Amino acid sequence: MSELLPAEDLVVREENPDDIEAIRRINRLAFERDVEAGIVDALREAGAVTLSMVACQVDPATGAEEVIGHALYSPIIIEGANESCSAVGLGPLAVLPDYQRQGVGTFLMEVSLEILRRAGHPAVILVGHPNYYPRFGFLPAEEWGLSVAFEVPPGVFQAIELQPGALAGVAGTIRFRPEFVV
């Protein structure tokens, strides 16, 4: 495992227009393709971004920031839900390869989940690595009677309640934004 970045050298904040090109670069390099960068651009263009956060390494001498990580949350629909629930979907979460395994993604997740929690969002749904997201409290989404409209490997469809009991009685099929269909 690589050295962790010192906390004082790392800032997590909402994206601003000056970050857009860096966000594209992060997603391209982290996923080694253009798909995720295109999804982020399409969601932004459609006005379908609930929260977009960047992690920045800060130069202690100058205070200059380099954007090294990104997390994006967008609205989802739960079709056939027994209860109303305005959960959001996470995706993508990306960190520049040179900064992976240094705590950047973890810090980005912790800060963004807390912002969503404080804003009153009830839950987050994602399709992601089954060994990474449980550390933040994500569980298999099937535990709440949720399914996804496409085939995924076991353990990758996950959810977390940001408000206790938010997914109780909410069963249905998750529909991510159409921008995810590539």
TATAMO-V567542 format. One line per field, one symbol per residue. psi: psi as a letter, one per 30 degrees, with the letter a starting at -180 (. if undefined). burial: 1 if it has 16 or more other ideal C-beta (glycine too) atoms within 10 Angstrom, else 0. A space follows every 50 residues. Layout:
# TATAMO-V567542
psi->???
burial->???
This chain:
# TATAMO-V567542
psi->klkkkkefgkkklkllfffeeeeeeeeeeefhlfeeeeeeeeeeefghje kjkkkkkkjfefgkkkkflkkkklllkjkgkflkkillkkklkkkkefgl hggeeeeeeeeeeeeeeffgkelkkljakffefffggklkfffggklkgl kllkffjllkkfkkgfgkgjkakkjllfffj.
burial->00001000010100100010011101110100000110111011000011 11111111000000101111111111010010001011111111110010 01111111101110010000111111110000100001001001111100 00000011111100011001110111101100
